[in-house]
Amino acid sequence: MQRIPMTVSGAEALRKELDHLKKVERPRISAAIADAREHGDLKENAEYHAAREQQSFCEGRINEIEGKLSAAQIIDITQLDNTGKVIFGATVTIIDVDTDEEKVYQIVGDDEADIKQGKISVNSPIARGLIGRAEGDVVQIDTPGGTREYEVDKVEHL
């Protein structure tokens, strides 16, 4: 089984979602199905079919999350020595060599990525270009807007 890298906070968010689906959504959907059954003919009962569709989606998501958590390799970046190299889970400050624009990214698993929060997937072009680099390194990264040069300014284990 292939291990899925995940931060501690990413694993916790998945556990919370799983708990919510099992304890809140699953019982709510079961009650909606039971209620719809009481209305008689199931062939033409839109409420019943909608509830069954929700149930299918919910169970699929539960299975997906359980699979991801069972394959997760949870990496607690705060427990690792900061050598100044970019690794999974690190928060990296980079500076665009051409514009002096500073950007801060945390390198996370695919499920945790959220560019608005500064979290980029370990599989993204920027993260792939940064992994293994050290503070002070200049790296060329192919982005959708063309090749950019960035200097690794700071690597933090937050």
N, C-alpha and C positions, 0 to 999 in steps of 0.2 A: 504494500500500500504506500502510495506517495504521501509524504508528510506535507502539510500545509502550514507555512510559517504564519504566526499570528502573535500580535502583542497581547499583553495581559489585559489591557482595556478592551481590545477587540474580542477576545474570548469571553470576557465578562458581558459585553453587549449581546453576543449571541446567546449566552446562557439566560439572560434576562428575557430576550425575545422568545426563546424556547419555553421558558416558564410561563410567560403571558399566553402563548398559544395553547399550552396544555391546560392551564388552570382557568383561563378566562374565555378564550375564543372557542375551544373545543366544546365546553359545556353550553355556551350560548348557541352555537350552531346546532347541537343535538336537540336543544329545546325548541329551536325554530323548525327543525325537521318534524319533531313530534307534534308541534302545533299545526303545521301545514297538513300533516297526515289526517288530523281530525276534521279537516275541511272536505274530506271525501275524495272524489276521483283524482288520482295522482297524475293521470295522463295530461290533463289540462290545467294543472295546478302550478302556476308560475312561481308562487312562493316556495313550494316544495323543490322545484328544479333549481331555483336560485340558492336555496339553502344547501342542497346537495353539491352544487358547484363550489360554494364557499367551503364546504367540508373537504372536498377534493383538494382545493388549493391549500387549505390549512394543513391537512395531513402530508401533502407533498412538501410543504415548507418545514414541517417538523422533521421529516425524514432527511431533508437536505441539511438542516442545521445539525442534527445528530451525527450525520456522516462527516460533516466538516469538523465538529468538535472531537470526534473519535480519531480523526487523522491529523489533528492540530499538533504542531510543534510550537508550544507557547514559549516565547522568548521574552524574558524580563530584562530589558536593556539596562535597568538600574543596577542589576547584579553583575554586570560585566565591566571590566576595566576599560576606561576610555583611553585608547591608544592614539586618538586623533584620526583614526581611519574610519571611513564611512562603512557602517554595517547595518543590517536589518534592524529597524526599531530606532535608529539614531535620528536626532533632529539636526539637520544640516543647514547652515547659512551659506548661501552662494551669492556671488556678485557677478553680474553680467559684465564682462571685460569691456564691451563696447559702450554700454550706457551707464555703468556704475550702479545699475538698479540692483537692490538687495532683495533676495527671496529666501524664505525659511520654509523648509519642508521636513516632515517626518516621513520616513520610509516605513510603510506598513504592508500588511497582507492585502490581497485583492478585495476582500469583503469590507475592509476598513477604509479604503481609499475615499477621500472626500476633498477635492481640490479647494473648496471654499474654506475648509478648516486647515488647509496646508498639509493634508495627508495624501501622499502619492503612493501608488502601488509599487511594490518591489519589482514588478514586471514592466513598469512604464519606461519609456526611453530615457528620461532624466535619471530615474533611480538606477537603471542598469549602467548608465554612464558614470554615476557617482560611486557605486559600490566598490570598495577596495581602495578608493582614493584617500589621500590624507590632507589635512589642513595645509594650505599653501599651494596645493596642486592646481594646475589649470587644465581643464578638461573640455574637449569639443563634444558637443551633444547634438545629434540630428533631431530636430524638432519639426513639427508640421510646417513651421514658418521658415525652415532652413537650418543650417548648421550654426549653432551659437557657441561662444566660448565663455565658460564660467570659471571663476576661481573659488575653490573651497575655502571659505573664510573661517568657519567654526563648525566643530562636530561636538554635539552634546548628547549625553545619555540622561534624558529627563524622565 
